[in-house]
Amino acid sequence: MTQVLKPIKRVAISTGGGDAPGLNAVIRAAVLSGLKRGWEMYGIRDGFHGMLSPEQYPEGGIIRLTRDRVRGITHQGGTIIGTSNRNNPMRYPITLPDGRQEEVDRTDEIVRAFALHQLDALITVGGDGSLAIGNVLSQKGLRVIAVPKTIDNDLDKTDVTFGFDSAVAFAVDGIDRLHSTAASHGRVMVVEVMGRYAGWIALEAGIAGSADIILIPEIPYDITKVLEKVKEREAAGRFFTIVVVAEGAKPVGGNVSVVEKEAGRAERLGGVGEKVSAEIMELTGKETRLVVLGHLLRGGTPTAFDRLIALRFGAAAIRALAEGQSGVMIALDPPYVKYVPISEAIGKMKQVPLDSDILQTAKDMGISFCEPD
Ligand code: F6P
């Protein structure tokens, strides 16, 4: 952690990666806390895109964030400054004259843009990708504070990320609604949820929503075990089954299901729900229906829990700058927020530990993860 002493006058906020409920709350708390210290607050449009291609924005790629602009946004989903999970400045995709695609590093341009706009500090709000960008920019001399965000809850060094609670709450509501229709028709209902390579959303929503089967990336599944569970339930007079499947779940010896891989961005997961429901239908002979919750998990109003974490993180980012911190990420270590070096938080995905009591709770209650024998 570096101590930087130059006085701060202008601070820019960037929100990057997939949006998550609570981003606007971070922006509001950071802007109000910064204004209170007499600082000018700015927002970079669409991750860092506004800085790299300002001509594409009628108002310019960097907008002034006033008290008026952040009024009434705590409860709003999305981000008022926009976000992007493409065009990562560390691996920016360009098309060569011969049509080939290449990735180039444009982080120096960001450092120059900060100097041009006389911006003294950056608050980068995002997942692993945005934190890695923040880390590089901090190594290149910018004063950077990172705020962790993702519905996936897969970031290390923080107890939880905001957006996760809202995603789980929405998924549980969806699963609750599926129970009655599944029971009425005696069907298998498969619910696919996001989460990338971590099973947090599937696990917590599955337990809270009383699923019978949960498939997560941390435990490769044996599809024939679904049949066992369905039969076991039928023997007990239960003719429907609810299966929650994480988008990153994979069969034993198999791979994750990928929709696409585009230059300059992470691979997009999806399709496992379709695969699993087709296999279940074939194995059990039961009518099976699939619901992919997908981006619904990222939309809508943040829960009170997420709002509060987001507001705390936004205010803490400004306090960290005022204290002369740089290169650190705000983390939740209940009941406190603390600072951890960004370099320690990146590159390590936080998956569900196999000895987690949450996992054990599910198993104790008879929920199947379809583990092979
Ligand atoms: O990281 C958040 C997340 O919603 C993941 O759960 C999901 O795999 C990914 O983003 C989807 O990204 P996109 O916005 O490109 O569809």
Residues whose N, C-alpha, C, O or C-beta is under 5 A from the ligand:
A	BS01	F6P	G18 D152 M194 G195 R196 L269
